[in-house]
Structures are given as C-alpha cells and as structure tokens.
Amino acid sequence: MSDERKNRWFNSGVALAIGLILSSLIFGWFYSTSKRGDESITVTGSAKRRISSDLVVWSAGISAEAPQLSDAYRTLSANVPKLKQYLIGKGIPEEQLTVSSITTTAVKRQDANGGETQEIIGYQLTQQIEVRSVDVQKIAQISREATELIDQGILVESKSPQYYYTKIGDLKIEMLGEASKDAKERAERIASSTGNSIGSVKSAKMGVLQITAADSTDVSDYGTYDTSTIEKDMTAVVNVSFAVR
C-alpha cells in the first residue's frame, strides 16, 4: 500500500474520531442542560396576621309557655317589647334590632317512662331579637348581662355572639403576596445549600385560608372560620414551584 493511501486512511480515521468526540461532548452538554432545565423545587410559604373582629351578630330569645295558646301569646307579646327596650336602654340603636317571627311548639304530656304522648297540655312560644353591630365590645358585654331580665320574670335566653371580620378580601390579597415572598425565601435557602439558585416560577397554587381563634392550632383541609372569638389569627398559604439553575 502506498504512503499516500495510508496517510489518507489515517487522516480519515482521525477526522472520524474527532467527530465522534465532538458529537459526544455536544450531546452531553445538551443532555445536561435539558436535565437542569427540568429540575425544580416546590416549597410552601405562609403568612399570619392577628385580626380583631369588626362585626358581631347576637341573638336573644324570649319564651312563654301556658296551657292555652292565647295566654302564651299574651305573655310573649308583653315581654318582647321589654327586652327590646332593655337593649335600647343599653345603648343599642333600634335600627340594629331585628325581631323574628314567632315559633310555636306544642307541649305534650309524657308517659310514666318519659316518652312523649299525643296529648297536648300546653304551648311554648319563642321569639328572637337579633342584633348586628360594629360595636363589638359593647354587644359582647350586653350578651353576658341580658339574663338579668330573668329577675323580672322574663324568660330570656342569650345565645353566644358570632364575631366576624369584614375585610378578609382585601387582607387576603396582601397576605398572599407575603406568603409568596416567604416561599421564595425558603426556596432560595434550600437551593443555595446545594450550590444552586432558583429561576422563574413554574407553578403556584393558593392553599385554603385558615381563620382560627387567637393562638389556636386547629386547622382544616377545607379551611376554617372561627366566629366564637373576637381576636383571631388569619393564615394564608401558597405552594410554589421554582426552576433550579
């Protein structure tokens, strides 16, 4: 074989080897880049605020019972205005009072075993007065004092006030921003601990809103809204996925 032909084969082999090496390097670079682009980190961010209820809804019920329906109605009709005047005298504006319709319940005789018979021996009439007010502290106090009417022979039942916060919508938007910032800070700390950094947001999902009694640890998968306390904790949660680079 001539030297010229040998050199031609040698040069072709070298070129082929170099081509294979370059192809492997390029493929490896693209594979590595593709894998890195697929990597992500998902974190949960949260924000908590202490809020104070700005609306209270409270009901007080008046009951009257008598063998005759007319007698029960007469007693109820006399006592409901007394409760209404009592509340107005405590400083509640009349326009904040709503008087419900009358609920009538037949009272039936019980047998020797405590079971209910079909014999009607009387009637119980009940009427509610509902208060809706922004003066939360005042209504909370009145709800505790209203049973003093019992001393006047008025059968009154004071129900537990329900406390609400009416600016949840506005505060929710603000808190979701804080929760997202918290999620980003958490992701940055995790990524930096492995020598990486985070990129753009790949996905984000808002969690349920939790409004609990102050310092409570009660939560629900579907969210919760406590109305039994004036002071509450509002917690917003977001789940965010960031690209890793």
C-alpha atoms as a printed R data frame, in Angstrom:
    type eleno elety resid chain resno        x      y      z
1   ATOM     1    CA   MET     A     1    0.000  0.000  0.000
2   ATOM     2    CA   SER     A     2    1.384  3.418 -0.944
3   ATOM     3    CA   ASP     A     3    2.278  6.010  1.690
4   ATOM     4    CA   GLU     A     4   -0.251  8.421  0.165
5   ATOM     5    CA   ARG     A     5   -3.124  5.950  0.614
6   ATOM     6    CA   LYS     A     6   -2.031  5.193  4.194
7   ATOM     7    CA   ASN     A     7   -1.992  8.890  5.020
8   ATOM     8    CA   ARG     A     8   -5.460  9.323  3.516
9   ATOM     9    CA   TRP     A     9   -6.875  6.496  5.660
10  ATOM    10    CA   PHE     A    10   -5.098  7.823  8.731
11  ATOM    11    CA   ASN     A    11   -6.468 11.328  8.229
12  ATOM    12    CA   SER     A    12   -9.980  9.957  7.667
13  ATOM    13    CA   GLY     A    13   -9.775  7.933 10.884
14  ATOM    14    CA   VAL     A    14   -8.593 10.925 12.870
15  ATOM    15    CA   ALA     A    15  -11.379 13.080 11.475
16  ATOM    16    CA   LEU     A    16  -13.943 10.402 12.327
17  ATOM    17    CA   ALA     A    17  -12.613 10.067 15.882
18  ATOM    18    CA   ILE     A    18  -12.651 13.824 16.404
19  ATOM    19    CA   GLY     A    19  -16.202 13.944 15.045
20  ATOM    20    CA   LEU     A    20  -17.341 11.240 17.450
21  ATOM    21    CA   ILE     A    21  -15.704 13.003 20.392
22  ATOM    22    CA   LEU     A    22  -17.298 16.346 19.492
23  ATOM    23    CA   SER     A    23  -20.676 14.680 18.994
24  ATOM    24    CA   SER     A    24  -20.424 13.071 22.431
25  ATOM    25    CA   LEU     A    25  -19.479 16.376 24.051
26  ATOM    26    CA   ILE     A    26  -22.305 18.260 22.340
27  ATOM    27    CA   PHE     A    27  -24.859 15.565 23.221
28  ATOM    28    CA   GLY     A    28  -23.644 15.519 26.807
29  ATOM    29    CA   TRP     A    29  -23.941 19.307 27.041
30  ATOM    30    CA   PHE     A    30  -27.462 19.307 25.626
31  ATOM    31    CA   TYR     A    31  -28.463 16.411 27.911
32  ATOM    32    CA   SER     A    32  -27.048 18.142 30.960
33  ATOM    33    CA   THR     A    33  -28.752 21.419 30.048
34  ATOM    34    CA   SER     A    34  -32.038 19.632 29.413
35  ATOM    35    CA   LYS     A    35  -31.863 17.822 32.735
36  ATOM    36    CA   ARG     A    36  -31.038 21.020 34.600
37  ATOM    37    CA   GLY     A    37  -33.973 22.806 32.927
38  ATOM    38    CA   ASP     A    38  -36.324 20.092 34.162
39  ATOM    39    CA   GLU     A    39  -35.221 20.403 37.763
40  ATOM    40    CA   SER     A    40  -37.485 22.306 40.136
41  ATOM    41    CA   ILE     A    41  -38.079 22.867 43.811
42  ATOM    42    CA   THR     A    42  -41.514 23.115 45.421
43  ATOM    43    CA   VAL     A    43  -41.962 24.935 48.715
44  ATOM    44    CA   THR     A    44  -44.804 26.130 50.916
45  ATOM    45    CA   GLY     A    45  -44.908 29.732 52.046
46  ATOM    46    CA   SER     A    46  -47.206 31.188 54.673
47  ATOM    47    CA   ALA     A    47  -48.204 34.475 56.266
48  ATOM    48    CA   LYS     A    48  -50.086 35.058 59.520
49  ATOM    49    CA   ARG     A    49  -51.880 38.124 60.869
50  ATOM    50    CA   ARG     A    50  -53.707 38.814 64.134
51  ATOM    51    CA   ILE     A    51  -57.099 40.351 63.317
52  ATOM    52    CA   SER     A    52  -59.832 41.783 65.514
53  ATOM    53    CA   SER     A    53  -63.487 41.224 64.627
54  ATOM    54    CA   ASP     A    54  -65.316 44.305 63.380
55  ATOM    55    CA   LEU     A    55  -68.851 42.883 63.256
56  ATOM    56    CA   VAL     A    56  -70.900 40.998 65.831
57  ATOM    57    CA   VAL     A    57  -74.195 39.147 65.383
58  ATOM    58    CA   TRP     A    58  -76.019 38.213 68.568
59  ATOM    59    CA   SER     A    59  -79.487 36.866 69.330
60  ATOM    60    CA   ALA     A    60  -81.555 36.819 72.495
61  ATOM    61    CA   GLY     A    61  -84.705 34.733 72.677
62  ATOM    62    CA   ILE     A    62  -87.873 35.261 74.714
63  ATOM    63    CA   SER     A    63  -90.055 32.261 75.563
64  ATOM    64    CA   ALA     A    64  -93.524 31.976 77.082
65  ATOM    65    CA   GLU     A    65  -95.372 28.793 77.983
66  ATOM    66    CA   ALA     A    66  -99.006 28.297 79.039
67  ATOM    67    CA   PRO     A    67 -101.773 25.681 78.792
68  ATOM    68    CA   GLN     A    68 -103.691 27.942 76.430
69  ATOM    69    CA   LEU     A    69 -102.127 29.284 73.253
70  ATOM    70    CA   SER     A    70 -103.731 32.687 73.767
71  ATOM    71    CA   ASP     A    71 -102.208 33.009 77.243
72  ATOM    72    CA   ALA     A    72  -98.741 32.129 75.986
73  ATOM    73    CA   TYR     A    73  -99.101 34.674 73.193
74  ATOM    74    CA   ARG     A    74 -100.239 37.353 75.633
75  ATOM    75    CA   THR     A    75  -97.190 36.796 77.852
76  ATOM    76    CA   LEU     A    76  -94.801 36.775 74.903
77  ATOM    77    CA   SER     A    77  -96.321 39.955 73.454
78  ATOM    78    CA   ALA     A    78  -95.750 41.701 76.785
79  ATOM    79    CA   ASN     A    79  -92.156 40.525 77.279
80  ATOM    80    CA   VAL     A    80  -90.642 41.030 73.819
81  ATOM    81    CA   PRO     A    81  -91.068 44.841 73.973
82  ATOM    82    CA   LYS     A    82  -89.439 44.773 77.426
83  ATOM    83    CA   LEU     A    83  -86.389 43.025 76.002
84  ATOM    84    CA   LYS     A    84  -86.306 45.466 73.119
85  ATOM    85    CA   GLN     A    85  -86.434 48.463 75.459
86  ATOM    86    CA   TYR     A    86  -83.776 46.877 77.653
87  ATOM    87    CA   LEU     A    87  -81.412 46.632 74.673
88  ATOM    88    CA   ILE     A    88  -82.146 50.177 73.533
89  ATOM    89    CA   GLY     A    89  -81.535 51.353 77.092
90  ATOM    90    CA   LYS     A    90  -78.117 49.685 76.932
91  ATOM    91    CA   GLY     A    91  -77.217 51.910 74.001
92  ATOM    92    CA   ILE     A    92  -78.081 49.704 71.026
93  ATOM    93    CA   PRO     A    93  -79.750 51.741 68.235
94  ATOM    94    CA   GLU     A    94  -83.224 50.463 67.369
95  ATOM    95    CA   GLU     A    95  -82.295 50.103 63.687
96  ATOM    96    CA   GLN     A    96  -79.767 47.424 64.675
97  ATOM    97    CA   LEU     A    97  -82.522 45.242 66.167
98  ATOM    98    CA   THR     A    98  -84.440 42.679 64.119
99  ATOM    99    CA   VAL     A    99  -87.402 40.853 65.666
100 ATOM   100    CA   SER     A   100  -88.081 37.397 64.239
101 ATOM   101    CA   SER     A   101  -91.410 35.711 63.657
102 ATOM   102    CA   ILE     A   102  -92.913 33.623 66.459
103 ATOM   103    CA   THR     A   103  -92.086 29.921 66.725
104 ATOM   104    CA   THR     A   104  -94.856 27.769 68.228
105 ATOM   105    CA   THR     A   105  -94.213 24.377 69.831
106 ATOM   106    CA   ALA     A   106  -96.899 22.108 71.247
107 ATOM   107    CA   VAL     A   107  -96.034 20.751 74.692
108 ATOM   108    CA   LYS     A   108  -97.117 17.109 75.019
109 ATOM   109    CA   ARG     A   109  -97.687 15.017 78.106
110 ATOM   110    CA   GLN     A   110  -95.100 12.384 78.930
111 ATOM   111    CA   ASP     A   111  -95.916  8.831 79.974
112 ATOM   112    CA   ALA     A   112  -94.503  7.010 83.007
113 ATOM   113    CA   ASN     A   113  -91.392  6.052 81.056
114 ATOM   114    CA   GLY     A   114  -90.672  9.597 79.957
115 ATOM   115    CA   GLY     A   115  -91.947  9.032 76.444
116 ATOM   116    CA   GLU     A   116  -93.997 11.656 74.664
117 ATOM   117    CA   THR     A   117  -97.703 11.044 74.179
118 ATOM   118    CA   GLN     A   118 -100.011 12.705 71.696
119 ATOM   119    CA   GLU     A   119 -101.874 14.656 74.368
120 ATOM   120    CA   ILE     A   120 -101.209 18.392 74.155
121 ATOM   121    CA   ILE     A   121 -101.014 20.027 77.575
122 ATOM   122    CA   GLY     A   122  -99.736 23.455 76.589
123 ATOM   123    CA   TYR     A   123  -97.881 25.655 74.131
124 ATOM   124    CA   GLN     A   124  -94.461 27.271 74.091
125 ATOM   125    CA   LEU     A   125  -93.929 30.388 72.001
126 ATOM   126    CA   THR     A   126  -90.471 31.778 71.209
127 ATOM   127    CA   GLN     A   127  -89.340 34.962 69.519
128 ATOM   128    CA   GLN     A   128  -85.794 36.130 68.778
129 ATOM   129    CA   ILE     A   129  -84.293 39.597 68.677
130 ATOM   130    CA   GLU     A   130  -81.132 39.727 66.571
131 ATOM   131    CA   VAL     A   131  -78.504 42.434 66.921
132 ATOM   132    CA   ARG     A   132  -75.971 43.264 64.184
133 ATOM   133    CA   SER     A   133  -73.425 45.838 65.266
134 ATOM   134    CA   VAL     A   134  -69.887 47.080 64.706
135 ATOM   135    CA   ASP     A   135  -69.623 47.910 68.417
136 ATOM   136    CA   VAL     A   136  -68.193 44.503 69.176
137 ATOM   137    CA   GLN     A   137  -67.084 45.018 72.757
138 ATOM   138    CA   LYS     A   138  -70.370 46.603 73.844
139 ATOM   139    CA   ILE     A   139  -72.504 43.784 72.422
140 ATOM   140    CA   ALA     A   140  -70.192 41.180 73.946
141 ATOM   141    CA   GLN     A   141  -70.800 42.720 77.362
142 ATOM   142    CA   ILE     A   142  -74.569 43.067 76.888
143 ATOM   143    CA   SER     A   143  -74.807 39.416 75.832
144 ATOM   144    CA   ARG     A   144  -73.385 38.449 79.220
145 ATOM   145    CA   GLU     A   145  -75.721 40.759 81.151
146 ATOM   146    CA   ALA     A   146  -79.032 40.132 79.363
147 ATOM   147    CA   THR     A   147  -80.027 37.213 81.555
148 ATOM   148    CA   GLU     A   148  -80.554 39.673 84.416
149 ATOM   149    CA   LEU     A   149  -84.040 40.081 82.912
150 ATOM   150    CA   ILE     A   150  -84.859 36.705 84.439
151 ATOM   151    CA   ASP     A   151  -85.106 38.545 87.775
152 ATOM   152    CA   GLN     A   152  -88.038 40.435 86.237
153 ATOM   153    CA   GLY     A   153  -89.816 37.198 85.386
154 ATOM   154    CA   ILE     A   154  -88.813 37.341 81.716
155 ATOM   155    CA   LEU     A   155  -87.573 34.008 80.378
156 ATOM   156    CA   VAL     A   156  -84.694 35.145 78.154
157 ATOM   157    CA   GLU     A   157  -82.014 33.026 76.520
158 ATOM   158    CA   SER     A   158  -78.818 34.800 75.484
159 ATOM   159    CA   LYS     A   159  -77.057 32.965 72.661
160 ATOM   160    CA   SER     A   160  -73.314 33.088 72.038
161 ATOM   161    CA   PRO     A   161  -72.331 36.084 69.896
162 ATOM   162    CA   GLN     A   162  -70.839 35.406 66.476
163 ATOM   163    CA   TYR     A   163  -67.821 37.551 65.604
164 ATOM   164    CA   TYR     A   164  -66.770 38.339 62.023
165 ATOM   165    CA   TYR     A   165  -64.044 40.230 60.180
166 ATOM   166    CA   THR     A   166  -65.432 42.021 57.129
167 ATOM   167    CA   LYS     A   167  -62.190 42.985 55.346
168 ATOM   168    CA   ILE     A   168  -60.959 39.480 54.599
169 ATOM   169    CA   GLY     A   169  -60.955 40.005 50.817
170 ATOM   170    CA   ASP     A   170  -58.567 42.966 50.915
171 ATOM   171    CA   LEU     A   171  -56.308 41.428 53.541
172 ATOM   172    CA   LYS     A   172  -56.211 38.095 51.730
173 ATOM   173    CA   ILE     A   173  -54.587 39.637 48.634
174 ATOM   174    CA   GLU     A   174  -51.947 41.339 50.762
175 ATOM   175    CA   MET     A   175  -51.210 38.195 52.740
176 ATOM   176    CA   LEU     A   176  -50.889 36.007 49.641
177 ATOM   177    CA   GLY     A   177  -48.153 38.371 48.489
178 ATOM   178    CA   GLU     A   178  -46.396 37.924 51.830
179 ATOM   179    CA   ALA     A   179  -46.803 34.138 51.639
180 ATOM   180    CA   SER     A   180  -45.314 34.106 48.116
181 ATOM   181    CA   LYS     A   181  -42.334 36.128 49.342
182 ATOM   182    CA   ASP     A   182  -41.880 33.658 52.189
183 ATOM   183    CA   ALA     A   183  -41.972 30.761 49.704
184 ATOM   184    CA   LYS     A   184  -39.274 32.403 47.559
185 ATOM   185    CA   GLU     A   185  -37.007 32.969 50.558
186 ATOM   186    CA   ARG     A   186  -37.414 29.342 51.619
187 ATOM   187    CA   ALA     A   187  -36.633 28.099 48.095
188 ATOM   188    CA   GLU     A   188  -33.528 30.303 47.873
189 ATOM   189    CA   ARG     A   189  -32.172 28.925 51.156
190 ATOM   190    CA   ILE     A   190  -32.758 25.326 50.081
191 ATOM   191    CA   ALA     A   191  -31.225 25.842 46.619
192 ATOM   192    CA   SER     A   192  -28.164 27.680 47.944
193 ATOM   193    CA   SER     A   193  -27.466 24.843 50.387
194 ATOM   194    CA   THR     A   194  -26.834 22.599 47.353
195 ATOM   195    CA   GLY     A   195  -24.870 25.175 45.380
196 ATOM   196    CA   ASN     A   196  -27.755 26.096 43.082
197 ATOM   197    CA   SER     A   197  -30.071 29.038 42.648
198 ATOM   198    CA   ILE     A   198  -33.732 29.384 41.754
199 ATOM   199    CA   GLY     A   199  -35.135 30.628 38.488
200 ATOM   200    CA   SER     A   200  -38.599 31.593 37.379
201 ATOM   201    CA   VAL     A   201  -41.856 30.377 38.909
202 ATOM   202    CA   LYS     A   202  -43.077 27.209 37.187
203 ATOM   203    CA   SER     A   203  -46.382 26.902 39.052
204 ATOM   204    CA   ALA     A   204  -48.180 28.377 42.040
205 ATOM   205    CA   LYS     A   205  -51.238 27.240 43.970
206 ATOM   206    CA   MET     A   206  -53.090 29.002 46.751
207 ATOM   207    CA   GLY     A   207  -53.900 26.930 49.821
208 ATOM   208    CA   VAL     A   208  -57.018 27.205 51.964
209 ATOM   209    CA   LEU     A   209  -57.471 30.176 54.268
210 ATOM   210    CA   GLN     A   210  -57.449 29.446 57.990
211 ATOM   211    CA   ILE     A   211  -59.150 31.889 60.380
212 ATOM   212    CA   THR     A   212  -58.816 30.485 63.865
213 ATOM   213    CA   ALA     A   213  -59.139 31.656 67.433
214 ATOM   214    CA   ALA     A   214  -56.029 33.534 68.550
215 ATOM   215    CA   ASP     A   215  -53.088 31.177 69.201
216 ATOM   216    CA   SER     A   216  -55.180 28.152 68.217
217 ATOM   217    CA   THR     A   217  -53.551 25.210 66.430
218 ATOM   218    CA   ASP     A   218  -56.813 23.994 64.889
219 ATOM   219    CA   VAL     A   219  -56.703 23.671 61.095
220 ATOM   220    CA   SER     A   220  -58.857 22.033 58.441
221 ATOM   221    CA   ASP     A   221  -58.110 20.660 54.981
222 ATOM   222    CA   TYR     A   222  -61.039 22.703 53.729
223 ATOM   223    CA   GLY     A   223  -60.213 25.871 55.666
224 ATOM   224    CA   THR     A   224  -61.800 27.113 58.863
225 ATOM   225    CA   TYR     A   225  -63.521 30.287 60.057
226 ATOM   226    CA   ASP     A   226  -63.838 30.709 63.809
227 ATOM   227    CA   THR     A   227  -66.693 33.009 64.873
228 ATOM   228    CA   SER     A   228  -66.578 32.352 68.610
229 ATOM   229    CA   THR     A   229  -63.787 34.792 69.485
230 ATOM   230    CA   ILE     A   230  -63.151 38.483 68.895
231 ATOM   231    CA   GLU     A   231  -59.392 38.103 68.371
232 ATOM   232    CA   LYS     A   232  -58.422 35.725 65.575
233 ATOM   233    CA   ASP     A   233  -55.378 34.546 63.630
234 ATOM   234    CA   MET     A   234  -55.625 34.592 59.842
235 ATOM   235    CA   THR     A   235  -53.181 32.375 57.931
236 ATOM   236    CA   ALA     A   236  -52.653 32.305 54.151
237 ATOM   237    CA   VAL     A   237  -50.658 29.543 52.432
238 ATOM   238    CA   VAL     A   238  -49.235 29.167 48.904
239 ATOM   239    CA   ASN     A   239  -47.401 26.273 47.227
240 ATOM   240    CA   VAL     A   240  -44.867 27.464 44.640
241 ATOM   241    CA   SER     A   241  -42.557 25.546 42.281
242 ATOM   242    CA   PHE     A   242  -39.370 27.302 41.106
243 ATOM   243    CA   ALA     A   243  -36.988 26.268 38.346
244 ATOM   244    CA   VAL     A   244  -33.482 25.365 39.567
245 ATOM   245    CA   ARG     A   245  -30.430 26.660 37.739
